[in-house]
Amino acid sequence: MPTLPSGEFSFTIPPTDLSRGLRTSRRNPRNVKYLTKCEGAVGLDSILQVLSNLNLSRIDTALITDPFPYPQMFVFTNTIVVCGETEIYELVAGSLVSVLAGLAVGIIWSAIDLYDFIYMSNGAVAVIRRAEDKVWQVTTAQPIAGAICNFNGQIFIGAPGVDQS
């Protein structure tokens, strides 16, 4: 495979190999021509595209002036949420609408969605979006989390500072 002076190279994957997709298990036999890893690309409209080729400017986040790593974007089942350091926005009719402001500063946001119910935390505050009326609120009924994961329908929450005794 020739390498350009800039260090770039190109490698063509035949369409038949690309259509097989990612391997289903680490235990697949060698040379079965499944892809093993996908980094820096996403599938969009049944085509694998690099992130730089996607039009990521569809949502205007100019009103969020917080430093890196903000804004954070969560694409959920029924809505898109964009978070600043202390404010949460929901995408409504193509524009961002502030749904909660003045939240405590924490670490980056973690979130899960169960269709219309959303639970988020930044390690300093826990926030929910109620499914029945889609209203956002700070909650003390849920733990403040540093990490949240939905693993096959089981919700795991890493809650720092919670005494388990």
Buried (B, 14 or more C-beta within 10 A) or exposed (E): EEEEEEEEEEEEEEEEEEEEEEBEEEEEEEEEEBEEEEEEBEEEEEEEEEEEEEEEEEBEBEEBEBEEEBBBBBEBEEBBBBBBBBBBBBBEEEEBEEBBEEBEEBBEBBBBBEEBBBBBBBBEBBBBBEBEEBEBEEBEEBBBBBBBEEEEEEEEBBBEEEEEE
